[in-house]
Amino acid sequence: RIDPLPKGHKHLEKFAQFPETGTLKWFAKDWHMIIPDSQNPGTVLFIDMRFTEMVTEEKKYPVFVWRLQSDPDDLQHLDFSPVSFRDQAPPKETIRFLWQRITGKATNWMEAPWPWQPQPTKP
C-alpha cells in the first residue's frame, strides 16, 4: 500500500530566508513534508520522511520533526526546535506492533492516522 501525502513545500516559502531552513532541507535530503501547525498560526512542522515512523494501533508518528516559527514583525530570527512524539508512541509499544506486523498479525498496519490528521470515528 502506498499512501500519497501532500509535501506542503509551499508552506516553507516564508521560512526560506533563514539558514536553519536550508540546513534542515540539506539534512532531510529534500525528502521532507511541511505541515501547518493548526494550534499555532505562523508555525509549521518540518518532517523528515526518510525514516520509518513509530506506529501504534491508534496513530503513527514521524521520528524526526522540527517546529519552525517566525514572528512576522521580526524577519531576522527563526525559532526552531525538535518535536518528539516518544511519549505518545513508546518504543516498546512500537516494537511490539512491528513484531505483530512481521508475524502477519497486524492487519491494520499503517491504517492509523498521523497526529495532524483527524482521528477516524469508530463505529
N, CA, C and O atoms as a DFTB+ gen file, in Angstrom:
492 C
 N C O
     1  1       0.845      -1.174       0.000
     2  2       0.000       0.000       0.000
     3  2       0.890       1.238       0.000
     4  3       1.864       1.310       0.749
     5  1       0.558       2.194      -0.830
     6  2       1.304       3.445      -0.877
     7  2       0.352       4.564      -0.469
     8  3      -0.716       4.735      -1.058
     9  1       0.750       5.313       0.534
    10  2      -0.042       6.450       0.993
    11  2       0.499       7.724       0.386
    12  3       1.602       8.138       0.743
    13  1      -0.225       8.365      -0.515
    14  2       0.256       9.664      -1.028
    15  2       0.034      10.731       0.039
    16  3      -1.054      10.850       0.601
    17  1       1.064      11.489       0.302
    18  2       0.989      12.556       1.295
    19  2       1.367      13.872       0.628
    20  3       2.364      13.932      -0.093
    21  1       0.596      14.918       0.853
    22  2       0.985      16.210       0.284
    23  2       2.281      16.689       0.931
    24  3       2.425      16.639       2.152
    25  1       3.209      17.147       0.120
    26  2       4.505      17.575       0.653
    27  2       4.417      18.906       1.377
    28  3       5.167      19.146       2.323
    29  1       3.514      19.771       0.946
    30  2       3.330      21.050       1.633
    31  2       4.497      22.003       1.534
    32  3       4.635      22.894       2.373
    33  1       5.349      21.840       0.525
    34  2       6.545      22.689       0.420
    35  2       6.204      24.173       0.304
    36  3       7.022      25.021       0.662
    37  1       5.017      24.496      -0.188
    38  2       4.634      25.909      -0.302
    39  2       4.579      26.581       1.073
    40  3       4.759      27.795       1.175
    41  1       4.331      25.803       2.129
    42  2       4.276      26.363       3.479
    43  2       5.664      26.739       4.005
    44  3       5.779      27.440       5.011
    45  1       6.701      26.281       3.336
    46  2       8.068      26.567       3.764
    47  2       8.607      27.851       3.157
    48  3       9.654      28.340       3.582
    49  1       7.915      28.403       2.174
    50  2       8.409      29.586       1.465
    51  2       8.685      30.757       2.396
    52  3       9.674      31.464       2.202
    53  1       7.848      30.984       3.393
    54  2       8.060      32.136       4.274
    55  2       9.249      31.947       5.219
    56  3       9.643      32.879       5.919
    57  1       9.817      30.744       5.236
    58  2      10.990      30.480       6.068
    59  2      12.258      30.338       5.230
    60  3      13.319      30.024       5.768
    61  1      12.160      30.564       3.925
    62  2      13.263      30.305       3.001
    63  2      14.501      31.154       3.283
    64  3      15.616      30.712       3.004
    65  1      14.336      32.365       3.830
    66  2      15.485      33.249       4.026
    67  2      16.358      32.851       5.224
    68  3      17.454      33.386       5.394
    69  1      15.887      31.934       6.038
    70  2      16.635      31.557       7.241
    71  2      17.617      30.422       6.930
    72  3      17.236      29.441       6.291
    73  1      18.870      30.541       7.372
    74  2      19.849      29.478       7.099
    75  2      19.455      28.146       7.735
    76  3      19.805      27.090       7.208
    77  1      18.734      28.175       8.858
    78  2      18.310      26.940       9.510
    79  2      17.412      26.106       8.595
    80  3      17.463      24.876       8.612
    81  1      16.595      26.790       7.802
    82  2      15.713      26.089       6.867
    83  2      16.537      25.338       5.833
    84  3      16.242      24.185       5.519
    85  1      17.564      25.984       5.307
    86  2      18.450      25.324       4.349
    87  2      19.156      24.126       4.965
    88  3      19.332      23.099       4.309
    89  1      19.561      24.254       6.223
    90  2      20.232      23.146       6.903
    91  2      19.283      21.965       7.076
    92  3      19.679      20.817       6.870
    93  1      18.029      22.238       7.454
    94  2      17.061      21.158       7.606
    95  2      16.771      20.480       6.269
    96  3      16.662      19.255       6.207
    97  1      16.648      21.260       5.207
    98  2      16.419      20.680       3.881
    99  2      17.614      19.821       3.466
   100  3      17.438      18.744       2.896
   101  1      18.823      20.295       3.751
   102  2      20.029      19.520       3.441
   103  2      20.030      18.221       4.247
   104  3      20.313      17.152       3.705
   105  1      19.712      18.313       5.547
   106  2      19.720      17.132       6.405
   107  2      18.713      16.091       5.904
   108  3      19.006      14.895       5.893
   109  1      17.542      16.544       5.495
   110  2      16.483      15.635       5.032
   111  2      16.680      15.219       3.572
   112  3      15.908      14.420       3.042
   113  1      17.708      15.758       2.930
   114  2      17.993      15.473       1.518
   115  2      16.753      15.716       0.650
   116  3      16.489      14.984      -0.304
   117  1      16.005      16.755       1.004
   118  2      14.780      17.150       0.311
   119  2      13.669      16.095       0.365
   120  3      12.722      16.166      -0.419
   121  1      13.767      15.129       1.265
   122  2      12.702      14.151       1.494
   123  2      11.968      14.579       2.758
   124  3      12.081      13.946       3.807
   125  1      11.226      15.651       2.637
   126  2      10.527      16.180       3.804
   127  2       9.132      16.625       3.406
   128  3       8.824      16.814       2.229
   129  1       8.309      16.785       4.413
   130  2       6.999      17.379       4.194
   131  2       6.783      18.455       5.246
   132  3       7.350      18.409       6.338
   133  1       5.953      19.418       4.889
   134  2       5.695      20.555       5.760
   135  2       4.202      20.568       6.085
   136  3       3.352      20.544       5.195
   137  1       3.912      20.605       7.370
   138  2       2.529      20.606       7.838
   139  2       2.299      21.879       8.639
   140  3       3.026      22.129       9.601
   141  1       1.313      22.692       8.274
   142  2       0.991      23.852       9.119
   143  2       0.515      23.369      10.493
   144  3      -0.274      22.429      10.593
   145  1       0.996      24.012      11.523
   146  2       0.597      23.669      12.883
   147  2      -0.740      24.345      13.185
   148  3      -0.803      25.563      13.347
   149  1      -1.789      23.560      13.257
   150  2      -3.128      24.122      13.440
   151  2      -3.290      24.808      14.795
   152  3      -4.178      25.644      14.959
   153  1      -2.450      24.469      15.760
   154  2      -2.532      25.072      17.089
   155  2      -1.855      26.437      17.160
   156  3      -2.200      27.264      18.004
   157  1      -0.890      26.669      16.272
   158  2      -0.097      27.901      16.303
   159  2       0.001      28.504      14.901
   160  3       0.780      28.019      14.080
   161  1      -0.772      29.547      14.613
   162  2      -0.661      30.175      13.295
   163  2       0.763      30.701      13.061
   164  3       1.416      31.182      13.986
   165  1       1.223      30.603      11.831
   166  2       2.577      31.060      11.513
   167  2       3.638      30.040      11.869
   168  3       4.830      30.343      11.823
   169  1       3.220      28.829      12.226
   170  2       4.149      27.781      12.621
   171  2       3.919      26.563      11.739
   172  3       2.783      26.228      11.404
   173  1       5.014      25.906      11.369
   174  2       4.909      24.681      10.580
   175  2       5.731      23.589      11.236
   176  3       6.643      23.858      12.018
   177  1       5.394      22.359      10.904
   178  2       6.187      21.203      11.312
   179  2       6.970      20.732      10.097
   180  3       6.391      20.471       9.042
   181  1       8.273      20.624      10.243
   182  2       9.170      20.132       9.199
   183  2       9.443      18.671       9.535
   184  3      10.042      18.367      10.566
   185  1       9.001      17.763       8.657
   186  2       9.079      16.331       8.955
   187  2      10.015      15.657       7.966
   188  3       9.788      15.697       6.756
   189  1      11.070      15.037       8.488
   190  2      12.000      14.268       7.670
   191  2      11.342      12.918       7.397
   192  3      11.102      12.142       8.322
   193  1      11.051      12.638       6.126
   194  2      10.319      11.430       5.752
   195  2      11.224      10.272       5.328
   196  3      10.725       9.257       4.842
   197  1      12.542      10.400       5.500
   198  2      13.435       9.317       5.073
   199  2      13.391       8.119       6.004
   200  3      13.750       7.010       5.607
   201  1      12.960       8.326       7.220
   202  2      12.977       7.260       8.210
   203  2      11.565       6.763       8.447
   204  3      10.596       7.500       8.267
   205  1      11.457       5.523       8.848
   206  2      10.146       4.964       9.121
   207  2       9.514       5.671      10.314
   208  3      10.186       6.400      11.044
   209  1       8.273       5.458      10.496
   210  2       7.571       6.091      11.592
   211  2       7.401       5.114      12.750
   212  3       7.530       3.900      12.589
   213  1       7.109       5.676      13.922
   214  2       6.746       4.861      15.071
   215  2       5.241       4.630      14.943
   216  3       4.476       5.578      14.762
   217  1       4.825       3.383      15.036
   218  2       3.425       3.059      14.804
   219  2       2.831       2.376      16.022
   220  3       3.431       1.473      16.605
   221  1       1.648       2.822      16.393
   222  2       0.835       2.127      17.386
   223  2      -0.482       1.796      16.690
   224  3      -0.665       2.143      15.524
   225  1      -1.378       1.148      17.368
   226  2      -2.660       0.822      16.737
   227  2      -3.494       2.075      16.498
   228  3      -4.339       2.087      15.603
   229  1      -3.271       3.136      17.287
   230  2      -4.087       4.340      17.187
   231  2      -3.492       5.415      16.284
   232  3      -4.246       6.141      15.635
   233  1      -2.185       5.541      16.220
   234  2      -1.529       6.626      15.484
   235  2      -0.204       6.138      14.919
   236  3       0.323       5.098      15.314
   237  1       0.315       6.922      13.984
   238  2       1.695       6.746      13.543
   239  2       2.386       8.090      13.694
   240  3       1.792       9.137      13.435
   241  1       3.625       8.054      14.106
   242  2       4.351       9.262      14.448
   243  2       5.679       9.306      13.712
   244  3       6.393       8.304      13.663
   245  1       6.023      10.464      13.135
   246  2       7.332      10.577      12.492
   247  2       8.443      10.614      13.540
   248  3       8.229      11.005      14.688
   249  1       9.624      10.200      13.114
   250  2      10.754      10.138      14.039
   251  2      11.448      11.493      14.165
   252  3      11.737      11.938      15.276
   253  1      11.720      12.153      13.036
   254  2      12.433      13.427      13.062
   255  2      11.495      14.556      12.631
   256  3      11.062      14.621      11.481
   257  1      11.195      15.438      13.579
   258  2      10.281      16.557      13.337
   259  2      10.863      17.802      14.007
   260  3      11.399      17.733      15.113
   261  1      10.748      18.939      13.321
   262  2      11.132      20.226      13.888
   263  2       9.974      21.199      13.733
   264  3       9.257      21.171      12.733
   265  1       9.801      22.044      14.713
   266  2       8.794      23.111      14.652
   267  2       9.519      24.395      14.237
   268  3      10.502      24.793      14.863
   269  1       9.024      25.035      13.177
   270  2       9.577      26.304      12.701
   271  2       8.549      27.385      12.961
   272  3       7.377      27.249      12.611
   273  1       9.008      28.464      13.582
   274  2       8.095      29.562      13.903
   275  2       8.844      30.876      13.762
   276  3       9.972      31.024      14.233
   277  1       8.194      31.823      13.107
   278  2       8.798      33.146      12.997
   279  2       7.750      34.196      13.307
   280  3       6.551      33.982      13.128
   281  1       8.224      35.312      13.768
   282  2       7.356      36.444      14.056
   283  2       7.300      37.293      12.787
   284  3       8.348      37.686      12.274
   285  1       6.103      37.585      12.266
   286  2       6.029      38.375      11.028
   287  2       6.682      39.747      11.150
   288  3       7.063      40.336      10.139
   289  1       6.820      40.271      12.381
   290  2       7.454      41.573      12.581
   291  2       8.961      41.466      12.749
   292  3       9.647      42.488      12.775
   293  1       9.497      40.244      12.867
   294  2      10.930      40.043      13.061
   295  2      11.413      39.010      12.047
   296  3      11.389      37.809      12.315
   297  1      11.850      39.481      10.887
   298  2      12.288      38.584       9.829
   299  2      13.753      38.193       9.958
   300  3      14.319      37.603       9.038
   301  1      14.375      38.516      11.091
   302  2      15.782      38.193      11.301
   303  2      15.957      36.916      12.129
   304  3      17.038      36.327      12.133
   305  1      14.917      36.490      12.818
   306  2      15.061      35.358      13.737
   307  2      14.027      34.276      13.446
   308  3      12.868      34.554      13.138
   309  1      14.483      33.052      13.553
   310  2      13.621      31.890      13.378
   311  2      13.719      31.048      14.638
   312  3      14.812      30.676      15.063
   313  1      12.594      30.757      15.220
   314  2      12.575      29.818      16.345
   315  2      12.336      28.439      15.763
   316  3      11.332      28.202      15.092
   317  1      13.251      27.543      16.021
   318  2      13.029      26.171      15.580
   319  2      13.486      25.239      16.684
   320  3      14.495      25.471      17.350
   321  1      12.722      24.185      16.856
   322  2      13.020      23.249      17.920
   323  2      12.557      21.854      17.516
   324  3      11.581      21.709      16.781
   325  1      13.255      20.833      17.995
   326  2      12.825      19.466      17.679
   327  2      11.507      19.156      18.389
   328  3      11.218      19.689      19.461
   329  1      10.734      18.299      17.776
   330  2       9.469      17.849      18.348
   331  2       9.580      16.347      18.524
   332  3      10.014      15.641      17.614
   333  1       9.193      15.860      19.681
   334  2       9.259      14.425      19.941
   335  2       7.865      13.884      20.237
   336  3       7.091      14.479      20.987
   337  1       7.572      12.755      19.636
   338  2       6.312      12.066      19.891
   339  2       6.546      10.803      20.713
   340  3       5.653       9.963      20.824
   341  1       7.739      10.660      21.292
   342  2       8.062       9.423      22.014
   343  2       7.138       9.157      23.193
   344  3       6.883       8.002      23.535
   345  1       6.639      10.211      23.812
   346  2       5.725       9.980      24.930
   347  2       4.375       9.456      24.448
   348  3       3.636       8.852      25.225
   349  1       4.046       9.679      23.174
   350  2       2.786       9.202      22.616
   351  2       2.937       7.858      21.912
   352  3       1.949       7.151      21.713
   353  1       4.139       7.505      21.539
   354  2       4.422       6.222      20.895
   355  2       5.650       5.613      21.554
   356  3       6.748       5.679      21.002
   357  1       5.473       5.022      22.726
   358  2       6.628       4.442      23.423
   359  2       7.325       3.397      22.551
   360  3       6.664       2.601      21.883
   361  1       8.660       3.401      22.560
   362  2       9.399       2.450      21.712
   363  2       8.986       0.991      21.928
   364  3       8.918       0.230      20.963
   365  1       8.710       0.588      23.166
   366  2       8.314      -0.812      23.404
   367  2       7.012      -1.144      22.686
   368  3       6.878      -2.226      22.115
   369  1       6.053      -0.221      22.710
   370  2       4.789      -0.464      22.017
   371  2       4.996      -0.506      20.505
   372  3       4.387      -1.321      19.812
   373  1       5.854       0.372      20.001
   374  2       6.152       0.387      18.568
   375  2       6.787      -0.933      18.153
   376  3       6.415      -1.502      17.126
   377  1       7.731      -1.423      18.930
   378  2       8.402      -2.682      18.595
   379  2       7.426      -3.853      18.701
   380  3       7.469      -4.773      17.885
   381  1       6.553      -3.822      19.699
   382  2       5.543      -4.881      19.832
   383  2       4.635      -4.898      18.606
   384  3       4.329      -5.965      18.074
   385  1       4.205      -3.727      18.158
   386  2       3.338      -3.645      16.995
   387  2       4.092      -4.036      15.723
   388  3       3.522      -4.670      14.835
   389  1       5.370      -3.663      15.632
   390  2       6.198      -4.073      14.500
   391  2       6.308      -5.599      14.457
   392  3       6.219      -6.198      13.386
   393  1       6.499      -6.222      15.611
   394  2       6.595      -7.681      15.652
   395  2       5.284      -8.314      15.183
   396  3       5.299      -9.320      14.473
   397  1       4.163      -7.733      15.573
   398  2       2.872      -8.230      15.098
   399  2       2.799      -8.138      13.570
   400  3       2.281      -9.034      12.903
   401  1       3.320      -7.052      13.042
   402  2       3.318      -6.889      11.572
   403  2       4.183      -7.945      10.914
   404  3       3.781      -8.554       9.923
   405  1       5.378      -8.167      11.465
   406  2       6.299      -9.150      10.891
   407  2       5.675     -10.540      10.887
   408  3       5.853     -11.301       9.937
   409  1       4.949     -10.868      11.944
   410  2       4.341     -12.197      12.047
   411  2       2.968     -12.268      11.387
   412  3       2.303     -13.301      11.465
   413  1       2.533     -11.186      10.737
   414  2       1.281     -11.198       9.999
   415  2       0.046     -10.991      10.839
   416  3      -1.062     -11.252      10.372
   417  1       0.205     -10.527      12.074
   418  2      -0.942     -10.359      12.966
   419  2      -1.432      -8.921      13.075
   420  3      -2.426      -8.661      13.753
   421  1      -0.761      -7.995      12.428
   422  2      -1.173      -6.585      12.475
   423  2      -1.810      -6.229      11.138
   424  3      -1.190      -5.600      10.280
   425  1      -3.041      -6.638      10.985
   426  2      -3.710      -6.424       9.702
   427  2      -3.961      -4.955       9.427
   428  3      -4.090      -4.554       8.271
   429  1      -4.031      -4.155      10.468
   430  2      -4.292      -2.726      10.267
   431  2      -3.010      -1.900      10.301
   432  3      -3.048      -0.702      10.581
   433  1      -1.881      -2.535      10.018
   434  2      -0.609      -1.818       9.976
   435  2      -0.709      -0.655       8.997
   436  3      -1.173      -0.829       7.870
   437  1      -0.299       0.469       9.399
   438  2      -0.286       1.694       8.608
   439  2      -1.675       2.282       8.379
   440  3      -1.803       3.246       7.624
   441  1      -2.704       1.744       8.994
   442  2      -4.044       2.315       8.876
   443  2      -4.220       3.511       9.799
   444  3      -5.101       4.342       9.580
   445  1      -3.405       3.598      10.808
   446  2      -3.539       4.669      11.793
   447  2      -3.228       6.023      11.160
   448  3      -2.384       6.108      10.269
   449  1      -3.899       7.078      11.609
   450  2      -3.635       8.412      11.054
   451  2      -2.379       9.030      11.672
   452  3      -1.908       8.602      12.726
   453  1      -1.859      10.035      10.996
   454  2      -0.761      10.840      11.531
   455  2      -1.332      11.765      12.613
   456  3      -2.546      11.970      12.652
   457  1      -0.505      12.322      13.480
   458  2      -1.023      13.187      14.558
   459  2      -1.768      14.413      14.049
   460  3      -2.653      14.918      14.741
   461  1      -1.440      14.900      12.874
   462  2      -2.084      16.107      12.352
   463  2      -3.344      15.780      11.543
   464  3      -4.041      16.689      11.092
   465  1      -3.635      14.504      11.361
   466  2      -4.852      14.112      10.659
   467  2      -5.965      13.849      11.673
   468  3      -5.687      13.471      12.810
   469  1      -7.216      14.046      11.272
   470  2      -8.296      13.769      12.204
   471  2      -8.377      12.285      12.562
   472  3      -8.134      11.412      11.729
   473  1      -8.716      12.032      13.787
   474  2      -8.882      10.668      14.263
   475  2     -10.141      10.078      13.639
   476  3     -11.199      10.701      13.719
   477  1     -10.068       8.901      13.022
   478  2     -11.285       8.344      12.443
   479  2     -12.290       7.976      13.534
   480  3     -11.916       7.577      14.637
   481  1     -13.545       8.117      13.209
   482  2     -14.574       7.752      14.168
   483  2     -14.774       6.255      14.149
   484  3     -14.771       5.623      13.092
   485  1     -14.946       5.699      15.329
   486  2     -15.124       4.241      15.439
   487  2     -16.620       3.933      15.403
   488  3     -17.421       4.626      16.030
   489  1     -16.986       2.884      14.660
   490  2     -18.415       2.554      14.541
   491  2     -18.993       2.061      15.851
   492  3     -20.180       1.742      15.921
